Amino acid sequence: MGFKTGIIGLPNVGKSTLFNALTKSNSAQAANFPFCTIDPNIGEVMVPDHRLIELSKISVSKETIPTKMTFIDIAGLVKGASKGEGLGNKFLANIRECDALAHVTRCFEDENVTHVNNVIDPVADIDIIDTELLLADLESVTKQIESFKKRSGKKNDEVLSLAFLEKAMEILESGMPIRQGVFLEDELKMLRLSQFLTSKPILFICNVDENSIKGGNEYSKKVEALAKTLKAPALNISVSIEQELSEISNEYELKEFLLDMGMNSTGLEKLIHAGYGLLGLCTYFTSGPKETRAWTVPNSTLAPDAAGKIHTDFKKGFIRAETVSYSDFLSAGGWLRAKELGKVRSEGKDYSVKDGDIMNFLFSN
């Protein structure tokens, strides 16, 4: 399992074109007019990881299975969306299903591409989207509080939930998104269940022209400055370049193209790397003759829970996990030699899985 990322932004900033490039599809309509996306488009991509390929070679695996990431291209939001303007509340609901948000901003000039507000100002664009999400959350939390107060004979958990909702309202009324609030441990549990739009982790994608992909431009630098104050990642991605990259299937040609453009990685790789950091995720592997496979779990996941990603029986009957780091597995050339060199550790139920661990779970039926 990977994670589900919603691509949001104003109409005509390049969301659908980016979605098509990342997912190597043409399922999202991309046109030079607002609201060409109506129903959300969903695409799944394999997460590129060079370690997976190396492990598969060492284990001579019949199958190599990467983890996956899901993108949702959400229709462009406009001022007043929380009150039904543009395509309105329907698409705010689509955001609730996402683990994280990638906010695409237009950071290029092109007289042939219309802007919904007729001016290129990515910071103002971000403010419009943020305000609409905040207003939608405020309306939601107000209704929930009213509903709680109408009940009689409240239970302790309901009182605690009411206190949490009132705290959330206070944060929203101050003009801050929920993600910037400070919550206690028991409140964090409710926060994860709340599905507030402004609680979603967010990163910013500056859609720049080809000449600005390395150093950015005046527009992207403004977004980067804003993102820094919000402690959010900001990436420079040229949607037009990503379109070209999506059409290259030959690995050698892809590397040559990236080299010519002065790029170290594709936009997809940059986005996945930032997304993993944003959500606090890591990857562990299972590797053998049958298959080598990547598994995505939150950082500090305990070994039995990691085993449960493979099968619930693995978690229920967990005994221990044979574990070796990627570097040790690579230098040893496989499980057998790694064991001979004493590089394979026996880890119990309290072990926190590390990024790059290769694991073999032992369990009872």
Order of alpha helices (4+ residues) and beta strands (2+ residues): beta-alpha-beta-alpha-beta-beta-alpha-beta-alpha-alpha-alpha-beta-alpha-beta-alpha-alpha-alpha-beta-beta-alpha-alpha-beta-alpha-alpha-beta-beta
